Amino acid sequence: MDELTQLEQQISSLLAADEYNDDFPEQLQKLVAARHQQVTQLLRDQKSLSRSKFDDIQARTQDLKQLLEQNSARIRSKLLSNQKAKKSVAVYQMIRNN
């Protein structure tokens, strides 16, 4: 559970930043995927999975979902600007190579 807490704190910190770095989408995707993997492992461990632990994981997942939804406009904006930047670089490289 400590690793899960650490991943959630990293996600929260990443989302709380005033400005998102250029690699923000990749960082967020990596952290969310790592959290998903950790949750999957915790839920598969039937021996140590209690009802209270399950309820805690479920509540924390809901909290994270809400946090992501609250920041969805900022996330979307950063994703779109990254896509535009990648297209611009591709066009520039195409022109430069010709």
DAJO-V753915 format. One record per residue. N is the residue number from 1. PHI is phi in whole degrees, 0 to 359 (999 if undefined). OMEGA is omega in radians with two decimals (* if undefined). Layout:
BEGIN
n-><N N>
phi-><PHI PHI>
omega-><OMEGA OMEGA>
END
This chain:
BEGIN
n-><1 2 3 4 5 6 7 8 9 10 11 12 13 14 15 16 17 18 19 20 21 22 23 24 25 26 27 28 29 30 31 32 33 34 35 36 37 38 39 40 41 42 43 44 45 46 47 48 49 50 51 52 53 54 55 56 57 58 59 60 61 62 63 64 65 66 67 68 69 70 71 72 73 74 75 76 77 78 79 80 81 82 83 84 85 86 87 88 89 90 91 92 93 94 95 96 97 98>
phi-><999 297 295 297 299 297 297 296 294 295 296 299 296 298 288 280 300 297 236 271 292 298 268 307 302 293 297 297 299 297 292 294 295 296 295 301 297 295 297 301 296 296 286 284 280 297 293 256 273 258 297 293 294 299 298 296 298 296 295 293 294 298 298 294 300 296 297 295 295 296 257 299 295 293 297 301 300 293 298 295 293 294 296 296 296 296 295 297 296 297 295 300 294 296 294 296 283 267>
omega-><3.13 3.12 3.10 3.11 3.14 3.12 3.13 3.10 3.11 3.11 3.14 3.12 3.13 -3.13 -3.09 -3.11 3.12 3.12 3.09 3.08 3.13 -3.13 -3.13 -3.11 -3.14 3.12 -3.12 3.13 -3.14 -3.12 3.13 3.11 3.12 3.10 3.12 3.13 3.13 3.11 3.12 3.12 3.14 -3.12 3.12 -3.11 -3.05 -3.10 -3.09 -3.12 3.08 3.12 -3.13 3.10 3.10 3.14 3.12 3.12 3.14 3.14 3.14 3.09 3.09 3.12 3.13 3.10 3.13 3.12 3.11 3.11 3.12 -3.11 -3.03 -3.14 3.12 3.13 -3.14 3.14 3.14 3.11 3.13 3.14 3.08 3.12 3.13 3.14 3.13 3.11 3.14 3.12 3.14 3.12 3.12 -3.13 3.12 3.14 -3.11 -3.10 -3.12 *>
END
